[in-house]
Amino acid sequence: MINRHRFLVGLFIFGTACAFAQNGRTIQVDVTYEGSGTVNAGHNIYVALWDSADIDSGPPVAVKALDSKTGSVTFTEVQKVPAYVSTAYDPTGAWDAQSPPPSGSSLGVYSVHPPTPEPIDAAPGQTAKVKLKFDDTNKVP
């Protein structure tokens, strides 16, 4: 009887974990930076995930770094959709992405109609893929 109980509890935990994994939302962002800055381990591009189109309203939900001019980042277990993404290139090599970007940072946002951020909807258990291309046109003063 005890072994059967353990089996049922284990099966419940496994089923719950599988259901959670299937319901997670994932957003993959393919980034291309066409600016003049050198991107490497010391001068990253930071990709930020936001839960509001008002990306100036507070800190992002998550931030991932890229150390090349082209690459992808993936945000898993996105809790709220629609979501929004933006990029910032760190020309100083000293920014930790925990504060607003420093002066001279090149900025980008995923948008079909710039400068309005485009909402990204990811269905449960699916991966939404977007392409974000930016350059040195928009910079932090």
ROMAR-258423 format. One record per residue: x, y, z of N, C-alpha, C in turn; residue in three letters. Coordinates in nm, 3 decimals, always signed. Example, Ala and Ser with C-alpha at 12.3 -4.5 7.8 and 13.67 -1.06 7.14 Angstrom:
# ROMAR-258423
<<+1.319 -0.569 +0.780> <+1.230 -0.450 +0.780> <+1.320 -0.330 +0.780> ala>,
<<+1.285 -0.225 +0.708> <+1.367 -0.106 +0.714> <+1.290 +0.003 +0.787> ser>,
***
This chain:
# ROMAR-258423
<<+0.082 -0.120 +0.000> <+0.000 +0.000 +0.000> <+0.086 +0.126 +0.000> met>,
<<+0.194 +0.126 +0.079> <+0.282 +0.242 +0.085> <+0.349 +0.265 -0.049> ile>,
<<+0.394 +0.157 -0.116> <+0.458 +0.172 -0.246> <+0.361 +0.229 -0.349> asn>,
<<+0.236 +0.186 -0.342> <+0.136 +0.238 -0.436> <+0.113 +0.388 -0.410> arg>,
<<+0.108 +0.424 -0.284> <+0.090 +0.565 -0.248> <+0.207 +0.649 -0.300> his>,
<<+0.329 +0.600 -0.280> <+0.448 +0.672 -0.330> <+0.444 +0.684 -0.482> arg>,
<<+0.401 +0.576 -0.548> <+0.391 +0.579 -0.693> <+0.292 +0.685 -0.738> phe>,
<<+0.176 +0.690 -0.674> <+0.074 +0.788 -0.712> <+0.120 +0.931 -0.685> leu>,
<<+0.187 +0.953 -0.571> <+0.240 +1.086 -0.541> <+0.345 +1.124 -0.644> val>,
<<+0.435 +1.032 -0.676> <+0.538 +1.058 -0.777> <+0.477 +1.087 -0.912> gly>,
<<+0.374 +1.014 -0.949> <+0.306 +1.035 -1.076> <+0.239 +1.173 -1.078> leu>,
<<+0.179 +1.213 -0.967> <+0.116 +1.345 -0.957> <+0.221 +1.455 -0.973> phe>,
<<+0.333 +1.441 -0.903> <+0.440 +1.543 -0.912> <+0.494 +1.551 -1.055> ile>,
<<+0.516 +1.436 -1.118> <+0.565 +1.433 -1.255> <+0.465 +1.499 -1.349> phe>,
<<+0.337 +1.467 -1.333> <+0.233 +1.526 -1.418> <+0.223 +1.675 -1.399> gly>,
<<+0.235 +1.721 -1.275> <+0.231 +1.865 -1.248> <+0.349 +1.935 -1.312> thr>,
<<+0.467 +1.876 -1.302> <+0.586 +1.935 -1.363> <+0.572 +1.941 -1.515> ala>,
<<+0.520 +1.836 -1.575> <+0.501 +1.835 -1.721> <+0.399 +1.940 -1.763> cys>,
<<+0.290 +1.952 -1.689> <+0.188 +2.050 -1.722> <+0.245 +2.191 -1.711> ala>,
<<+0.327 +2.216 -1.608> <+0.388 +2.348 -1.590> <+0.480 +2.379 -1.708> phe>,
<<+0.561 +2.281 -1.747> <+0.654 +2.302 -1.858> <+0.578 +2.329 -1.988> ala>,
<<+0.466 +2.260 -2.010> <+0.390 +2.278 -2.133> <+0.318 +2.413 -2.135> gln>,
<<+0.286 +2.467 -2.019> <+0.213 +2.593 -2.014> <+0.304 +2.714 -2.015> asn>,
<<+0.434 +2.692 -2.002> <+0.528 +2.804 -2.003> <+0.530 +2.870 -2.140> gly>,
<<+0.546 +2.999 -2.138> <+0.556 +3.075 -2.262> <+0.703 +3.109 -2.285> arg>,
<<+0.746 +3.103 -2.409> <+0.885 +3.130 -2.444> <+0.890 +3.234 -2.556> thr>,
<<+0.982 +3.328 -2.541> <+1.004 +3.427 -2.646> <+1.150 +3.425 -2.685> ile>,
<<+1.174 +3.401 -2.813> <+1.310 +3.403 -2.868> <+1.326 +3.531 -2.948> gln>,
<<+1.434 +3.603 -2.919> <+1.461 +3.730 -2.987> <+1.591 +3.715 -3.066> val>,
<<+1.579 +3.727 -3.198> <+1.697 +3.726 -3.286> <+1.738 +3.871 -3.307> asp>,
<<+1.858 +3.905 -3.261> <+1.905 +4.044 -3.260> <+2.013 +4.064 -3.366> val>,
<<+2.002 +4.176 -3.436> <+2.106 +4.220 -3.529> <+2.136 +4.366 -3.499> thr>,
<<+2.260 +4.393 -3.462> <+2.306 +4.530 -3.438> <+2.388 +4.574 -3.557> tyr>,
<<+2.344 +4.678 -3.627> <+2.412 +4.728 -3.746> <+2.485 +4.859 -3.720> glu>,
<<+2.511 +4.887 -3.593> <+2.581 +5.009 -3.557> <+2.731 +4.995 -3.569> gly>,
<<+2.800 +5.104 -3.537> <+2.945 +5.110 -3.554> <+3.022 +5.058 -3.432> ser>,
<<+2.955 +5.037 -3.321> <+3.023 +4.994 -3.199> <+3.075 +4.852 -3.207> gly>,
<<+3.183 +4.826 -3.134> <+3.238 +4.692 -3.124> <+3.165 +4.616 -3.014> thr>,
<<+3.108 +4.502 -3.049> <+3.036 +4.420 -2.952> <+3.121 +4.299 -2.919> val>,
<<+3.148 +4.282 -2.788> <+3.226 +4.168 -2.741> <+3.190 +4.144 -2.594> asn>,
<<+3.266 +4.059 -2.527> <+3.236 +4.026 -2.388> <+3.239 +4.148 -2.296> ala>,
<<+3.314 +4.251 -2.334> <+3.323 +4.371 -2.253> <+3.223 +4.480 -2.293> gly>,
<<+3.168 +4.469 -2.410> <+3.074 +4.568 -2.463> <+2.953 +4.493 -2.518> his>,
<<+2.862 +4.461 -2.428> <+2.747 +4.377 -2.461> <+2.631 +4.455 -2.520> asn>,
<<+2.544 +4.378 -2.584> <+2.409 +4.423 -2.616> <+2.320 +4.357 -2.512> ile>,
<<+2.238 +4.437 -2.447> <+2.144 +4.383 -2.348> <+2.004 +4.383 -2.408> tyr>,
<<+1.937 +4.269 -2.396> <+1.801 +4.252 -2.444> <+1.712 +4.245 -2.322> val>,
<<+1.613 +4.336 -2.316> <+1.525 +4.344 -2.200> <+1.385 +4.299 -2.238> ala>,
<<+1.323 +4.224 -2.147> <+1.185 +4.179 -2.161> <+1.099 +4.264 -2.067> leu>,
<<+0.991 +4.318 -2.122> <+0.900 +4.406 -2.047> <+0.760 +4.348 -2.046> trp>,
<<+0.684 +4.376 -1.941> <+0.545 +4.331 -1.937> <+0.447 +4.445 -1.966> asp>,
<<+0.501 +4.557 -2.014> <+0.420 +4.674 -2.049> <+0.485 +4.745 -2.167> ser>,
<<+0.401 +4.807 -2.249> <+0.454 +4.885 -2.361> <+0.524 +5.012 -2.313> ala>,
<<+0.499 +5.051 -2.190> <+0.564 +5.168 -2.132> <+0.698 +5.124 -2.073> asp>,
<<+0.798 +5.111 -2.160> <+0.926 +5.057 -2.116> <+1.008 +5.153 -2.032> ile>,
<<+0.958 +5.275 -2.014> <+1.025 +5.370 -1.926> <+0.966 +5.370 -1.786> asp>,
<<+0.868 +5.281 -1.763> <+0.794 +5.284 -1.637> <+0.864 +5.216 -1.520> ser>,
<<+0.965 +5.138 -1.544> <+1.031 +5.070 -1.434> <+1.127 +4.966 -1.487> gly>,
<<+1.176 +4.883 -1.398> <+1.273 +4.783 -1.444> <+1.208 +4.676 -1.531> pro>,
<<+1.285 +4.618 -1.622> <+1.231 +4.510 -1.705> <+1.210 +4.383 -1.622> pro>,
<<+1.133 +4.292 -1.677> <+1.107 +4.164 -1.612> <+1.233 +4.079 -1.611> val>,
<<+1.308 +4.084 -1.722> <+1.431 +4.005 -1.734> <+1.523 +4.073 -1.834> ala>,
<<+1.653 +4.046 -1.820> <+1.754 +4.101 -1.912> <+1.852 +3.990 -1.945> val>,
<<+1.888 +3.981 -2.073> <+1.989 +3.885 -2.119> <+2.093 +3.960 -2.201> lys>,
<<+2.216 +3.910 -2.199> <+2.326 +3.976 -2.269> <+2.368 +3.899 -2.393> ala>,
<<+2.411 +3.974 -2.493> <+2.472 +3.918 -2.614> <+2.611 +3.978 -2.627> leu>,
<<+2.707 +3.898 -2.670> <+2.843 +3.950 -2.688> <+2.887 +3.949 -2.834> asp>,
<<+2.789 +3.955 -2.925> <+2.819 +3.966 -3.068> <+2.709 +4.050 -3.134> ser>,
<<+2.738 +4.100 -3.253> <+2.644 +4.188 -3.323> <+2.518 +4.116 -3.369> lys>,
<<+2.526 +3.986 -3.385> <+2.408 +3.907 -3.418> <+2.402 +3.789 -3.322> thr>,
<<+2.281 +3.754 -3.284> <+2.263 +3.642 -3.194> <+2.120 +3.634 -3.146> gly>,
<<+2.094 +3.535 -3.065> <+1.960 +3.512 -3.012> <+1.964 +3.500 -2.861> ser>,
<<+1.858 +3.548 -2.798> <+1.836 +3.522 -2.657> <+1.697 +3.463 -2.644> val>,
<<+1.678 +3.382 -2.542> <+1.550 +3.318 -2.520> <+1.504 +3.343 -2.378> thr>,
<<+1.384 +3.394 -2.367> <+1.321 +3.414 -2.236> <+1.221 +3.301 -2.217> phe>,
<<+1.241 +3.222 -2.114> <+1.152 +3.109 -2.087> <+1.062 +3.141 -1.969> thr>,
<<+0.954 +3.069 -1.961> <+0.856 +3.085 -1.852> <+0.809 +3.230 -1.840> glu>,
<<+0.781 +3.293 -1.954> <+0.727 +3.429 -1.955> <+0.590 +3.425 -1.889> val>,
<<+0.571 +3.507 -1.790> <+0.449 +3.501 -1.709> <+0.335 +3.585 -1.765> gln>,
<<+0.366 +3.696 -1.831> <+0.260 +3.786 -1.875> <+0.277 +3.820 -2.022> lys>,
<<+0.170 +3.806 -2.097> <+0.168 +3.848 -2.237> <+0.049 +3.940 -2.256> val>,
<<+0.055 +4.035 -2.348> <+0.168 +4.051 -2.438> <+0.292 +4.101 -2.364> pro>,
<<+0.406 +4.068 -2.421> <+0.535 +4.113 -2.369> <+0.598 +4.203 -2.476> ala>,
<<+0.703 +4.271 -2.438> <+0.771 +4.365 -2.527> <+0.921 +4.349 -2.506> tyr>,
<<+1.001 +4.376 -2.609> <+1.146 +4.366 -2.594> <+1.215 +4.490 -2.648> val>,
<<+1.326 +4.522 -2.584> <+1.410 +4.633 -2.628> <+1.555 +4.591 -2.616> ser>,
<<+1.642 +4.668 -2.680> <+1.786 +4.642 -2.674> <+1.861 +4.769 -2.639> thr>,
<<+1.977 +4.751 -2.582> <+2.068 +4.863 -2.554> <+2.211 +4.812 -2.570> ala>,
<<+2.288 +4.883 -2.649> <+2.430 +4.851 -2.667> <+2.510 +4.933 -2.567> tyr>,
<<+2.600 +4.868 -2.495> <+2.683 +4.935 -2.395> <+2.817 +4.976 -2.455> asp>,
<<+2.835 +5.103 -2.492> <+2.962 +5.146 -2.550> <+3.072 +5.165 -2.446> pro>,
<<+3.034 +5.172 -2.319> <+3.132 +5.200 -2.214> <+3.204 +5.075 -2.164> thr>,
<<+3.138 +4.962 -2.172> <+3.195 +4.840 -2.116> <+3.184 +4.833 -1.965> gly>,
<<+3.114 +4.927 -1.906> <+3.104 +4.933 -1.760> <+2.959 +4.919 -1.710> ala>,
<<+2.863 +4.914 -1.799> <+2.723 +4.911 -1.758> <+2.682 +4.769 -1.721> trp>,
<<+2.611 +4.756 -1.610> <+2.569 +4.625 -1.563> <+2.423 +4.593 -1.595> asp>,
<<+2.355 +4.681 -1.667> <+2.214 +4.665 -1.707> <+2.119 +4.664 -1.589> ala>,
<<+2.162 +4.714 -1.476> <+2.076 +4.723 -1.357> <+2.026 +4.865 -1.336> gln>,
<<+2.065 +4.955 -1.423> <+2.026 +5.095 -1.416> <+1.999 +5.141 -1.559> ser>,
<<+1.950 +5.263 -1.578> <+1.929 +5.310 -1.715> <+2.060 +5.307 -1.796> pro>,
<<+2.050 +5.285 -1.927> <+2.171 +5.280 -2.011> <+2.250 +5.410 -2.004> pro>,
<<+2.383 +5.400 -2.014> <+2.466 +5.521 -2.008> <+2.455 +5.605 -2.135> pro>,
<<+2.498 +5.727 -2.123> <+2.500 +5.818 -2.237> <+2.578 +5.755 -2.352> ser>,
<<+2.522 +5.768 -2.473> <+2.587 +5.712 -2.592> <+2.542 +5.572 -2.627> gly>,
<<+2.459 +5.510 -2.542> <+2.409 +5.375 -2.571> <+2.313 +5.378 -2.689> ser>,
<<+2.331 +5.286 -2.782> <+2.238 +5.272 -2.894> <+2.120 +5.189 -2.847> ser>,
<<+1.999 +5.233 -2.885> <+1.878 +5.168 -2.837> <+1.796 +5.111 -2.952> leu>,
<<+1.727 +5.003 -2.925> <+1.637 +4.944 -3.022> <+1.514 +4.890 -2.951> gly>,
<<+1.407 +4.872 -3.027> <+1.284 +4.814 -2.973> <+1.219 +4.731 -3.083> val>,
<<+1.160 +4.618 -3.044> <+1.087 +4.540 -3.142> <+0.959 +4.616 -3.175> tyr>,
<<+0.947 +4.657 -3.304> <+0.835 +4.742 -3.342> <+0.806 +4.726 -3.490> ser>,
<<+0.679 +4.721 -3.523> <+0.636 +4.722 -3.662> <+0.614 +4.867 -3.706> val>,
<<+0.570 +4.951 -3.610> <+0.545 +5.093 -3.636> <+0.624 +5.176 -3.536> his>,
<<+0.757 +5.193 -3.559> <+0.841 +5.267 -3.464> <+0.784 +5.405 -3.435> pro>,
<<+0.800 +5.456 -3.320> <+0.873 +5.400 -3.207> <+0.786 +5.319 -3.111> pro>,
<<+0.662 +5.289 -3.148> <+0.571 +5.216 -3.060> <+0.614 +5.070 -3.049> thr>,
<<+0.638 +5.022 -2.925> <+0.675 +4.881 -2.908> <+0.563 +4.788 -2.956> pro>,
<<+0.601 +4.683 -3.023> <+0.505 +4.585 -3.074> <+0.481 +4.477 -2.970> glu>,
<<+0.355 +4.445 -2.941> <+0.328 +4.338 -2.844> <+0.365 +4.201 -2.902> pro>,
<<+0.416 +4.116 -2.815> <+0.453 +3.980 -2.852> <+0.366 +3.887 -2.770> ile>,
<<+0.290 +3.803 -2.838> <+0.205 +3.708 -2.770> <+0.262 +3.569 -2.790> asp>,
<<+0.285 +3.500 -2.681> <+0.335 +3.363 -2.686> <+0.230 +3.273 -2.624> ala>,
<<+0.183 +3.178 -2.698> <+0.083 +3.084 -2.647> <+0.149 +2.987 -2.549> ala>,
<<+0.072 +2.938 -2.453> <+0.128 +2.840 -2.357> <+0.190 +2.721 -2.431> pro>,
<<+0.311 +2.685 -2.390> <+0.380 +2.572 -2.450> <+0.442 +2.601 -2.585> gly>,
<<+0.436 +2.725 -2.631> <+0.488 +2.762 -2.763> <+0.601 +2.864 -2.749> gln>,
<<+0.678 +2.878 -2.857> <+0.784 +2.978 -2.862> <+0.750 +3.082 -2.968> thr>,
<<+0.740 +3.206 -2.925> <+0.721 +3.317 -3.019> <+0.860 +3.365 -3.059> ala>,
<<+0.884 +3.377 -3.189> <+1.014 +3.421 -3.239> <+0.998 +3.557 -3.307> lys>,
<<+1.084 +3.651 -3.266> <+1.082 +3.784 -3.326> <+1.224 +3.824 -3.366> val>,
<<+1.233 +3.913 -3.464> <+1.361 +3.967 -3.509> <+1.366 +4.114 -3.474> lys>,
<<+1.474 +4.154 -3.410> <+1.492 +4.294 -3.370> <+1.624 +4.343 -3.429> leu>,
<<+1.614 +4.436 -3.521> <+1.731 +4.494 -3.586> <+1.741 +4.639 -3.541> lys>,
<<+1.862 +4.682 -3.500> <+1.880 +4.822 -3.461> <+2.019 +4.869 -3.499> phe>,
<<+2.037 +5.001 -3.493> <+2.166 +5.062 -3.529> <+2.192 +5.179 -3.435> asp>,
<<+2.269 +5.276 -3.480> <+2.305 +5.388 -3.393> <+2.213 +5.509 -3.409> asp>,
<<+2.097 +5.490 -3.476> <+2.005 +5.601 -3.500> <+1.951 +5.659 -3.370> thr>,
<<+1.912 +5.572 -3.277> <+1.855 +5.617 -3.149> <+1.955 +5.591 -3.038> asn>,
<<+1.999 +5.700 -2.975> <+2.099 +5.687 -2.869> <+2.054 +5.762 -2.744> lys>,
<<+2.103 +5.715 -2.631> <+2.080 +5.787 -2.507> <+2.164 +5.913 -2.512> val>,
<<+2.101 +6.030 -2.486> <+2.177 +6.156 -2.493> <+2.287 +6.163 -2.389> pro>,
***
